[in-house]
Amino acid sequence: MLTSKILIVEDDPAYRLLLKRMLENEGFSDISEAETGEQALHSVLNDSPDLVLMDIEIPCGNGIETTRKIMAVRPNSKIVIITGFGTPARAMESINAGACNFLLKPFEIQHIRPVIRQALRTDARS
């Protein structure tokens, strides 16, 4: 089992479960979940995850706004934005907010695996 803590921020319970299962199949066991921006910020402040997978379209503030809030209080956070509504402008806005990467849904594990590994490797070097 891999020891990195991962937070999934996704308002769709079915997609959240899918992401969790994908991560568990990759060997991650310390996975927490949040549905809203408020819950995500609370989790980051209290649990200090190594990686946050953040949907853009979430209640209580969108994922980009929540990323900004997280980066203001935990500037070394590793956040990957995931969305089904991606545009180049949104990708750039996500990166400018502090995200380390941007992925379009739906994706297969082979697409997210290297993104997660890179973010966690970067974190390990910090």
N, C-alpha and C positions, 0 to 999 in steps of 0.2 A: 504494500500500500504506500502511496505517496502522501507525504505529510503536509503539503501546502494547503492552506485554508482558501477556499474559493466561495465567493458570494455570487449567487445568481439573482439578478434583479429583473424580473419579468412578471407582468401582470396576468398573462395567460397561463393558467395552472397546467394545462396539457403541454405547452411548450416548455414550461419550467421543469416539469417532470422529465420530458425528453432530454433536455440539457443535463439534468442531474444524472440520468441513466447513462448518457454518453460519457460523462466525466467518471462515473463509477466504473464503467467498463474500461476506462483508461488507467484505473488504479487509484483515483482520488477518493478519499473517504470522508474528509472534513469539509462538507459542502453545506452552506447555509443558504436560505432563500429569503427574498423580500419581494413584495408586490408593488410597493410605492417608493417614491423618492424619499419620503420621510423615514420609512422603515430601513431603506438602504443606508442613509446617513447614520441612523442610530446603530445599525449593525457595524458599520465601519468604525465608529467611535468606540464601541464596546468590545468588538471581537477582532479588530485589526486583520482583516483578511489579506492574504498575499496577492489575490487577484479578484477583481470584480468584473463580472460579465453583465453589462448594463444595456437593457433595451431602451430605445429612445422614447417610445410611446408608453409611458407609465403614468398612473395617477399621482397627484400631489407633486407636480413639477415634472417636466420631461427629463429624459436621461442626460441630455447635455447640460441642463441647468443643475441637475443633481451632481454631475461630474464636477462642475465648477465648485459647488459647495464642498464636496469631498476633498478636492485638491486644496481648497483654502484651509482646511483643518488638518489634512494628512497629505502634504505635498509629494510624498514618495509613493503614493498609491499607484497601483497598476490597474488601469481600467480599459477594458475592451468594449467598445460600443457595438451592439448588435441590433439590426433593424431590418424590417421588411420594406421600409420606405426610404431607401438610400438615394442620395444624389451626391454629385461631387461637392456641392456647397455644404451639404450636411456633414460629409466626411471631413472636410476642412474645418468646419465649426467644431466638430468633436475633438479633433486633434488639437485645435487651438484652446479648447476647454481643459485639455490635459490628458485625454485618452491616448493610450499608446498604440491603439489600432482600431479598425472599423471593419466590421463584417456584415455582409448582406444575408438575410434569411431568405429562404431556407438554405442551410449548408449541411454538408456531410462532415463526419468526424475528421476525415482527412484534411478538410479545409481549416478547421478550428484547432486541430492538434498542434501544428507548428506555431500558431499564434500564441496559444497558451504556453507552450514550452519556452518560446522566446521571451514572453513577458516574465515568466518565473525565473528564467536564467538571468535576465536583466536585474530582477529583484535580488537574486542571490549575490550579485556582484556589488550591490549598493552598500 
